[in-house]
Amino acid sequence: MAPNTLTLLLLLSSFLPFSFAQTPAAPPPSSDTCNGIYLTYTYTSGKKLHPILKTASKQPFSFKSTLTILNNDEVELKSWRAYVGFQHNEILVSASNAVVSDGDTLPAVVGKDGAILAGYPQVDLKTGIQTAGDSEQMTAKVEFSGTQFGVASPSVPLPSNITLVNDGYVCPLPTKAGNVTLNTCCARDPKFKAKMTITDDFLPRKNGDLTIMYDVTKSYTGSYWAQVTMANHNPLGRLDYWKLSWNWMQGEFIVDMKGAYPDVVDANDCISGPQAAQYTGLDWSTVLNCQRRPTLVDLPPQYANDTLLGKIPYCCRNGTILPQGMDESKSVSAFLMHVNKMPPQMNQSLIDPPQNWQIKGILNPNYKCGPPVRVSPSEFPSPTGLPINTTVFASWQVVCNITKPKNAAPKCCVSFSSYFNDSIVPCKTCACGCPTSTGKTCSTTAPAMFLPPEAQLLPFDNRTKLSVAWARLNHRSIPNPLPCSDNCGVSINWHLFTDFNKGWSARVTIFNWEETVFADWFVAAEMKNAAAGFQKAYSFNGTVMGETNTTIFMQGIEGLNYLMGETNGTRPIDPRVPGKQQSVLSFTKKLTPGIRVAERDGFPTKFYFNGEECSLPSIIPINSAYKKGPLTIISVLIAALVLVFIQ
């Protein structure tokens, strides 16, 4: 390989968004010389698309390409996953024999971070030893179709990287074979300690921020019952009013449910589709949902003991899933559903779990879910009451982790204030995103204006006169146009309350500007230099959490564990009133010697509401008394002289 080519490949690899284990590039491999997992990506065709643009980098082109994964190893490759480093702003329109691993549905933008593909319907790749060299069972071929930007012929829009993502494999950087192909041969990592043996039938279960089990409890010819169980494992993760969605891949539809319900009850897709011909005697008025991508929601608590809709452990909590540290019994949510299948999957033993899983909440972290992976069948207590466990028919695990998409706006924000400064440092302008259009002109870049204390109880639109008058009173400039609002549904004010020799205190106030009621709410403040001195929260339940003891976790005490929504004022002309919870926190300085409370240590460096990380101000209130030196002394002397002359 030419030195310049090698240098270019190494440079490309340094910008990869994934830290897969890879070794320096080797000579171009071939499938005959590879004794591991052979990956090859081949660009096949493309053409210029309309509109025809003058800017070359924005010109769209179609592309077609193929990714091939061949198992030349002596070990079966279970639940294969491969990464393709698309790098030309590609929009992936279709991918045969695979699904996008993070739960996204196609078309999807993949040209910035690339895409991880998971096998479907061929999930596992068998070995030549197992199949007498049957290439169909050893090989997965994914045919891509999509749009890329800026790469015109004769240049070829190859990805920056292709690699296997499965645990326990090491892949060298891919090498070019001609102008249109990348190859690499992945081998098992001898340093990797596997949690399963070669003879195991299933992959081990994995850990994640949230895990979802898809357990088939009963299976019949043409239908089955499945229990879906969601379990929270992140100490700061949670979901409120969860919505769970997936894609049916074989025309399945939901006949009945217990413990949850589709957000739309609709059988029209079945009545006008092939399902009606297959199930001629079915009463379609009783079918719950025939959408290819249904969205399921939890039931309210009053249905927990309903004989028709409830009676499922961990169901019916309005979609609330709490951290285990708050209430372990409420860290799990579950429901049961009856699914009808379609040919050719009618056999009792043929079950295809749904793909492209996504779960969302209100004012909660963003979760990305992987593909369902076949694991050992789950065990449940016997319904007979005997002290034995019953094994389900089949089980799949979906692992979801909290992610923060690039440029994603937070959903909550924090303001700072202090006993030594009359002004509140407000939430940032557009802290939770700016509206795409607004009836009023406002600046998205102007810094938020300081507020008087009485303004924080008012909705943003009612603060204008106060903030402008406050700026004039304090001789501060007034932007024109005025800054836009923070647009946050929940805001928190952190107020430095007192600071004395042996300790200090802060006051936390939570404002809910939405109409949504948050049950069993929590907040958490990361304070690296101060949390060790935390003593008590007077109106909340507060504790220091984490291995490093740097985060203060707070939740409502019994009777105050509901954060109510915004309501109308007493009179029609009065502004709306936010839901509010408040508590004073006390700290000792004994365990934090040298702490500088007013100069930064008394304010959180991160703040969370219901698991969502909130936007923080970039400045803190200023205390001029902490500025020591000649200028401070001169200022004090001048003030004293002024007082003398006034008297």
N, C-alpha and C positions, 0 to 999 in steps of 0.2 A: 504493500500500500504506500502511496506517495506521502511524504511527510506532511504536505499541506492539507491533504484530506484527513489524515489522522488528527491534526491540530483542530480542524473545523469540527470534527465529530466530538472531540473532547470539550470544545467550547460550547457546543449545543447542549451537551449533557449537563453542564453546570447550571443551566437555566431550567432544568426540569422541575415541575411542581411536585413531583413525588420522589421520595427518598428510597427507591427500590434498591436492593442490593445488586450492584453491577460491577463488573471487572472491566479493565481496559479492553478496547476492541481487539478481536482476534482476526486471523485471516478469514475471508468469506467462507462460511460453512455450507455444506450441502446436506440434504436430508439423508444421504447415504453414509456420511461420515459422522452424523450426530447420533449419539447414544443417550440423548436426553429428550427434552421437549423442543421440537423444532418449530420456530415461528418464522413466517415469511409474509411480507406485505408487498402487494403488487398493484401499481397504478395501471388501470386498463384503458380509460378514455376520459375525455372531457371536452367541453365546448364553451364558447363565449355566450353569455346570456344577456338578454335585454333587462334593463335599459343599458345602452352604450354610453359610457361615462368618459369624460375627459381626464379625470384623475385615475391614473393606472392602478393605484393601490386599492381603490374602491370598486373596481370593475369586477362583477360577479362572473364566475365560471362554474359549470357543472363538473362533477367528477364521479367516476366509478372506480372502485378498487376492491381488492380481496385480501382478507387476512386468513391465513391458514395455520392451524395448530395441529401438529402431528406428534403423537406419543410414541417415541422410539425407546422409551425407558422400559425397565422390567417391572415397574410399579404403576398401577392404575392411577391416573390423574383424576381425582374426584373434585367435582364442582369447579371446573376450570374458570379462571378469570385472567384476562389479558389487558394490558394498557397500550393504547395507541396515542402517541403524542402529537395529535393534530395541532398545527401551528400557523395556519393561514386563515384564521377567523372562520373556520369551517362551520357550516350548519349541517348536521347529520340528519338526513331525511328518512333513510331506512337502513336497516342492518338485518340481514337474514340470519337465522340460526343463532341469534344472540339478543340480549337485552342490555340496556345501559345499567350498570351495576348500582348506581346511586339512587335508583328509583325514578329518574326522569323518564318521561315519555317522549317519543320522537314525533315531530322534529325537535331537535335540541341543539343549542349552541355549544360546540365542543372545541372551538379553535383557540381557546386561551389556556385552558388547563388540560386539554386532552380528554380522553374518555376511557373508563374501565368497562370492558364488556364481559358479561357472564354468559355461559352457554345456556341456550334454550332452543329446542327441547332436548338436545343432546348435552346433558349436564356433565357426564363423566366420559373420559377418553380411556378406553381399554388398551392393553398392550398387545403387541404382536404375539406374545407367548399365549395369552388368553384366547386369542381369536384366530390363531393360525395365519396371522398376517392379513386379516381382513381390514383393509384401509378405511372402510366406511365406519367401523367401530373405533378405529384408532385416530380418526381425523375429524376436526371441525373446520368448516369453511364458512367464513362470514363475508358476505358480499355487501359492500357499502355503496350508498348513493347519497350525494349531497351537493352542497354549494360551497365553493371556496372563493376567496377574494384576492386579486392582485397577482396571481401566478399565471402568466400567459405562456402559450407554446412558443418556443420549444422547451421552456422550463417545465419541471414536473413538481407538483405539490406533494412531496413525500413528507411523512411525519418526522418529528425530531427523534423519536424513539419508539421501539416496540419491545415489550417485555412481559414476562409472566408475573402475575401478582400473587399467586398461591404461596402460602407459607412454605419455607424450607427449600426454595429454589434460588439459584444465583444465575443471572443472565448477563453475558458480556454485552457491551454496546453493539448495536446492530451494524452491519456492514452492507455496503451497496454492491449489488450484482447487476452491472449495466446501469442504465439511467432510471429505471422504473421499479426497482425491487430492493427491499431491505430484508436481510436474513439475520437470525441469531439462533444459537443453540443453548438452551438453559439446562443446567445440571442440578442435581440435588446437592444442597449445602451440607458438607460433612459436619459442620459445627452446629447445625440445627438439631435441637432435641425435640423429636416428634412426640406428641401426646397420644399417638395411636400406633398400632402395629400394621404391618403390611396386610395382615389377614382380617383386619377390622372391616366391617361392612359399612360403617358410617363414620363421618368426620366428627371430631369432638365439638362440643358446644363452646361457643366463644363468649367473651365478655363484651359489653358495650354500655353506653349511657342508657339505652333503652333496648330491651330484647322483646321480640314478639314470637310466640309459639303458635304454629298452625298445626293443631292436633286433630287428626281424623279419628273420631271416637267410634263411629259406626259406618260400615260401608255395605252398599247394596248394589245390585245390578242397575246402573243408570243414575244412582244418587248416593249421597253420603251426608253424614253430620260431622261438622268440624267445630272445635272449640278454639277460639282465638284469645290468647292471653298476653297482655302487655305488662311488662314489669320494669320499673324505674330503678336504675342502679347508680345514678349520679346524685351526689349529696346536694347539689344546687339545681338539679334538673326537675322539671315538672311540666304538666300539661293541664290546661283548663279548657273545658268544652272541646275535648279532642275530636278531631275528624280524621277518620282512617279511610284511605282509598287504595285501590289496586286495579290491575287489569286482568280480566279473565282472558285466557288464551285459547280456549277450545269451545267457546259458545255457552259456557255454564251460566246459570242464573239462580237467584236466591228465592227459594220457595217460602221459607219461614225463618224466624229468628226469635231468640230469647235473650234478654239482657242488653240488647242494642237494636237499632232500627235504621233503615236507609233514610237519608235526608229527603229522598224523593221516592214515593211508592208509585211504580210505573212498570206495567207489563207490555207496553205498546211495542217495544223492540222485539219481543218474543212473538207477539200476535202477527206482526208483519214480517217475521223472519222464519228461518228453518225450524225453530223450536216448535212452532204451532203444528207443523206437519209431523214432527216426531212425537209430540204429546197431544194426540187428538182428543182424548177424553178429559184433559185437565181443565179445571175451572180457573181460568186466568184471572178472575177477580180476586182470588186468594193469594196470587203470586205477589211477592213484595217488590222485586226489582229485577229488570232485565238489561240494565245498562252494562256496556262492556267495562266501563270504569265506574263502579258504584262508589258513593261516599257514605260511610256509616258513622252514626253518632250514638253516644251513650244515652240511656234513659234517665229521667229524673228519679230522685230517691223514693217517691211514692209508689213506684212500680217494683221495688225490690222484692216484695212478697206476693206480687201478682202471679197467679197460677198459670196464666197464659203467656205473659211477657217477661216475667222475672223468675225468681227462684234459682238464680245462677250465682254462685259465690263470686264476690268482687264486682258485681254489676251495679248499675243504676246509681251513679254518683254525679250525674250531670257532666261527665267527662273529665273529672278531676283525678289526676294521678300525682301523688305527693312524693317527696323524697322519703326514703326509709327512715331517716333520722327524725322526721316529724311524726309519722304514723306508718309503721310497716304494713299494717292491714290495708291502708289506703294507697300503698305504693304499687298496687296491682289492679288492673281492670280486665274484665273478661266477658265474653258473650258466646252464644252457641248459635249455629245457623245450619239450615238444611239446604243443600245444594243439589240441583239437578244437572246431569251431564248430557253431553251430546256425542253422537258417533264421531269418530271411531273409538271413543274413550268409555264405552258403556260397560266394559268388563269390571267386575267388582274390585279387581286388584289394580286397575289403572286409574291413578289419581294424579292430576296435574295441579299443583298449587298455583294460586294467582301470582303474577309478577308485578314489578314496578310499584313497590309499596311506598306509600308516603303517609306521614302522620303530622298533623298540625294542631296548634292550639291558639288561644287568644292571648296576646302579650306574653308569649313563651319563647324559649330558644328555638332555633331552626334545626330540625333533625334531617339527616340524610340516611336512608335505609338501603342496605345491601340486598342482594337477591336471596330468596329462600333456599336454605341449604338443608339437605336431608340429614337428620341426626337420629340417634337411637330413639325408639318409641318412648314417649313419656309414660309415667306411671301416676295413677290417681287412686285415692282410697276407694275400696270396693263399695258399690252402692248397696250391697247386702248387709253392710254393717259389720262384717267379719274383719278381724285385724290383719287384712292382707291388702296388697295393692293390685290394681288391674292395669294391664298394659294396653295402650291405645293401638289402633290399626297401623298408623304411620304418623311421623312427626317431621316438621320442617321448622328451622329457626331463621328468623330475620333479625339482623343486628343493625340498630340505628344509633348513630353518634351525633352529638351536637356539633354543628359547623357554623362558621360565620362567613357567609358569602361576601365576596369582594364588593365594596361600595354599598353594602346593605345598611340601611339606616336603623338605629336602635328604635325601641318602642316605648322607652321611658327615659326620663332625664332628671338631673339633680341640680338644685340651686344651693348656693352657699351663703351663709350670713353669720354674724358674730356680735357678741355683746359690745365690742369696741368700735363697731362701724355701723352707722345707721342704714347704710345701703345694702340691699340684697343683690348678690351676684346671680343673675337669673340663669335659667337654662339657655343654651346656645341657640342662636337663630337657626331655624330648620333642623334642630337637633334630631328630630324623628322624620326628617324628610320635608321637602317643600311641595306644596300643591302644584300640579301641572298647569293649572290656570286658576286665577283668582279674580274676583270682581273688584277688589281693591288693589291698588298699586303698592307693592312693598318690596324692600330690598332683601335678596337672599344672601347677600354678602356682608351687609352692615352688621357690626356686633350688636348683640342684644343690649338694651338700655337698662342701667341700674334701676332698681325699684325701691319705693318706700315699703316698710314692713306690712302696711295694711293692704298692699296691692296683691299679695300672693293668694288671697282668698277669692280673687276675682278672675273670671274667665279672661283670656288674653284680649279679646275685643273690648272689654270694659276697663282695661288698664291704661289705654292710650293717654287720656288726659292726666292721670296720675304720674305716669312715667315722664311725660313731657314737662309737667310742672316741677317734678323732682329734679330733672336735669337742669332746668333754668335756675332753681333755687341753689343748686350746687355748682353752678357755672360750668356745666359740661356741654359739649357740643351736641346738637340734635341732628341726626341723619335726615336727609331728604332724598328719596322717600324713607319713611320709617322702616325698621327691620321687620321681616316677617316673623310670625309666631314660631314657637318650638314644635307645634303640631304633635305633641305627645299625649297619649291617652292617660298616662299616669306620670305624675311628677313628685319628687321628694325634696323637701327642704332639710338640709343639714345645718343646724344652728349651733355654733360654739357658745355655750351658755355661760360657763364660769371657768376661771383658771386661777388657782391659788397654790400655795406652797406644796401641799401634800397631795393634791389631786385636781381634777377638773371634771366638767360635765358637758354634755351635748344634748340637744333636743332634736328628735327625728319626727318629721311630719309627712305623712303620705297623703297625696291628693289624687282622687280618682275623677277624671274629667269625662269618663265614658259612662254610659248607662248600664254597662255590664257590672254585675255584682260578683266580687271575688271572694269565694269561701276559702277558709284555711289559707289565707295569704301568708307570704313570708318575704322578708327583705334580708339582705346580707351585705355587710360593709367590710371591705378589705382594708386593714389598717396595720401595715407591717411594723410600724414603730410604736403602736399604741395598744393593740389588741390584748397584749399580755397583761395590761393594767385594768382591763374591763372588770367592773364589779357587779353592776346590776342594771337592768332595764325596769323601770318602775311600773309602766303600763303594758309592757310586752313581756313575753318569755324570751330571754336572751341568754346565749351561751357562746363561748369561743369554740370554734370547730376547726378541723383540718389538722394534718400532721405537724404543720409548722405553727399552729396557733396564731394565725394572722387574720382570721376572718371572724367577724361577729355575726352570728345568725340570730334573727329575731322573728317571732311570730306572735299572732294575737292570742291573748289569754282567753279562757273559756268565757263566752258571752261577747267577746270583742274580736272574734276570729272572722268576721264578715267585713269586707271593705265595700261599703254601699256605693252605688253609682251616683252620678250627678242628678240633682233634682231641681225643680223650679223654685224660685224665691217665694217669700211669703206673699208678696203682691205681684200682679202681672208685670209691673214696671221694674221689679227687682231683678238683678242678674241671677243666673243659675248658680246653684251652690254645689261644690264638689263633695263627694264622699271623703271622709277624713279619718285618719287614725294618728295618734301622737303619743310619744313617750319621751321621758328624760332618761339619759344614760349617765351613769357615774363611773369614774375611773380613778385609780390611785396611781401616784407617780413612784411608789416604792419599788415596783417591779420594772419600771422603765426609766432608769436614771438618765439624765441628759435629754429627756424628751423636750422638744420645742413645740409646744401645743399650738401657739398662735401663728407660727411661721410655716406650717404645713402638716406637722404630725397630727394635729387635731382634726384633720379632714381626711375622708376616705380617698384611697387611690383607685378603687373600683367599687361599684355599687350594683346590686342585683335586686330586681323585683320579680318574684315568681320565676326565678331562673334566668330571666333576660337581663343581660348586662346593659346598664343605663349610660346615657351620655353624661359626662361630667364637665363642669366649667373648666376653662383653661387657666383661670386665675382664681385666687382666693381673696377674701377681704383683707385689706391692709390695716395694720395697726401701727401707727406712726410712733407709738411709745417704744416699739421694739427697735427703732432705728437709733442707734447710739452714736455719739460723736459730737464734734464741735457744732454742727448745724443744729442738732437737737437742743443743745445747751443755749445757743443764741436764740432759738425760737421760744424757749421757755422764758428767757430774760425779757424778750420783747413783750411777750404776753403779760408778764408781771408788771412791766412799766405801763402798759395800756391800762391795766386795772387800777394802778395808782392814780393815773391822770383822770380816769373816769370818776374815781371817788373824790 
